């Protein structure tokens, strides 16, 4: 869970991902400390050539996981 078919992490399933109030940079990553127009995992892959290494799956509500 949490990885797309390309192997890149799905930011929507990551506990570090958040939506900002900045209309120019609506997506943020608490682990890496930045906001961007694209999902943070896409920015990481575009700038470094590797997939995000700080992905942490969200805990599911009601399941105790």
C-alpha positions as a Markdown table, in Angstrom:
| # | Residue | x | y | z |
|---|---|---|---|---|
| 1 | Unk | 0.0 | 0.0 | 0.0 |
| 2 | Unk | 1.2 | 3.5 | -0.7 |
| 3 | Unk | 3.2 | 2.9 | -3.8 |
| 4 | Unk | 2.1 | 3.7 | -7.3 |
| 5 | Unk | 2.7 | 1.4 | -10.3 |
| 6 | Unk | 5.9 | 3.3 | -11.1 |
| 7 | Unk | 7.3 | 2.5 | -7.7 |
| 8 | Unk | 7.0 | 6.1 | -6.5 |
| 9 | Unk | 5.3 | 6.6 | -3.1 |
| 10 | Unk | 1.8 | 7.9 | -3.1 |
| 11 | Unk | 1.9 | 11.1 | -1.1 |
| 12 | Unk | -1.8 | 10.9 | -0.3 |
| 13 | Unk | -1.0 | 7.7 | 1.7 |
| 14 | Unk | 1.9 | 9.2 | 3.6 |
| 15 | Unk | 1.7 | 10.5 | 7.1 |
| 16 | Unk | 4.1 | 13.4 | 6.3 |
| 17 | Unk | 2.0 | 14.8 | 3.5 |
| 18 | Unk | -0.3 | 17.8 | 4.1 |
| 19 | Unk | -2.4 | 20.4 | 2.2 |
| 20 | Unk | -1.2 | 23.9 | 2.7 |
| 21 | Unk | -3.1 | 27.2 | 2.7 |
| 22 | Unk | -0.7 | 28.6 | 0.0 |
| 23 | Unk | -2.5 | 28.6 | -3.4 |
| 24 | Unk | 0.9 | 28.7 | -5.2 |
| 25 | Unk | 2.3 | 25.7 | -3.3 |
| 26 | Unk | -0.7 | 23.6 | -2.1 |
| 27 | Unk | 1.2 | 20.4 | -1.2 |
| 28 | Unk | 3.6 | 20.0 | 1.6 |
| 29 | Unk | 5.9 | 17.4 | 3.2 |
| 30 | Unk | 6.6 | 17.7 | 7.0 |
| 31 | Unk | 9.5 | 15.2 | 6.9 |
| 32 | Unk | 11.4 | 17.2 | 4.3 |
| 33 | Unk | 10.1 | 20.6 | 5.2 |
| 34 | Unk | 9.0 | 22.0 | 1.9 |
| 35 | Unk | 5.9 | 23.0 | 0.0 |
| 36 | Unk | 5.4 | 22.7 | -3.8 |
| 37 | Unk | 2.9 | 22.8 | -6.7 |
| 38 | Unk | 3.4 | 19.1 | -7.3 |
| 39 | Unk | 3.2 | 16.2 | -4.9 |
| 40 | Unk | 6.4 | 16.1 | -2.9 |
| 41 | Unk | 7.4 | 12.6 | -4.0 |
| 42 | Unk | 7.3 | 13.9 | -7.6 |
| 43 | Unk | 9.6 | 16.8 | -6.8 |
| 44 | Unk | 12.0 | 14.5 | -5.0 |
| 45 | Unk | 12.2 | 12.1 | -7.9 |
| 46 | Unk | 12.6 | 14.9 | -10.4 |
| 47 | Unk | 15.4 | 16.6 | -8.5 |
| 48 | Unk | 17.3 | 13.5 | -7.2 |
| 49 | Unk | 16.4 | 10.7 | -9.6 |
| 50 | Unk | 15.5 | 8.4 | -6.7 |
| 51 | Unk | 12.1 | 7.8 | -5.1 |
| 52 | Unk | 11.2 | 9.4 | -1.8 |
| 53 | Unk | 13.0 | 7.5 | 1.1 |
| 54 | Unk | 10.9 | 9.1 | 3.9 |
| 55 | Unk | 7.5 | 7.6 | 3.0 |
| 56 | Unk | 5.7 | 6.4 | 6.0 |
| 57 | Unk | 2.2 | 4.9 | 5.6 |
| 58 | Unk | -0.6 | 6.6 | 7.4 |
| 59 | Unk | -2.2 | 4.7 | 10.3 |
| 60 | Unk | -5.7 | 3.4 | 9.2 |
| 61 | Unk | -8.6 | 4.7 | 11.4 |
| 62 | Unk | -10.6 | 2.2 | 13.3 |
| 63 | Unk | -8.3 | -0.8 | 12.5 |
| 64 | Unk | -5.5 | -0.1 | 15.1 |
| 65 | Unk | -2.8 | -0.3 | 12.4 |
